[in-house]
Amino acid sequence: MSLASTQKLFAVIATVALAACAGGSGGGAEQTPSFSVQGVNVFVETSAAFAKAPDFPSRLESTIDAALRYWGGSWSALDGMSLTLVDEPTVPCEGVEALGCFEGGAIHLTTRDPGLGTFACVEETVLVHEIGHAAIGDPNHTDPRWMEMDSLATELGGREGYTSLGEVPCTTYVSVWRHPLGSP
């Protein structure tokens, strides 16, 4: 058997083993993505109105694209990654609770802010921040771009948001995206 054939066989075996473990865990987590955007598997586990809007996949794609340009990254850095949006007020991240988290090949985001309530659009979440971690790493937030996001907010501004009552303005909160320099 050739090396390439052996590698393919091991990849199939590993995939089947992972699927069996996931299926038998009883955790109830959805294993099939809701949709994919340029190689990113998106799991919508939220009731936020913006995530149910027909334009959500394109809004998500354009927001990620703008964030990647801001951070100097490319879609290839996100290929095969997962993005999960949840209703929980926080997501676990390296032993603490946060509004979002990038760990390895996964980004997890809450669609709710403790002080603001449910976000009206994906641009209000910390997606831009977590794309920064995926693009440049920088877990200690030493890059000055963490505090210079006004141009990105302007680029993403003026979009519509959604609530259960209908369309509302989508207000970007740069303060939600920023992080004090030099702190984890």
Secondary structure by P-SEA (a helix, b strand, c coil): ccaaaaaaaaaaaaaaaaaaaaaacccccccccccccccbbbbcccccccccccaaaaaaaaaaaaaaaaacccccccccbbbbbbcccccccccccccccccccbbbbbcccccccccccccccaaaaaaaaaacccccccccccccaaaaaaaaccbbbbcccccccccccccccccccccc
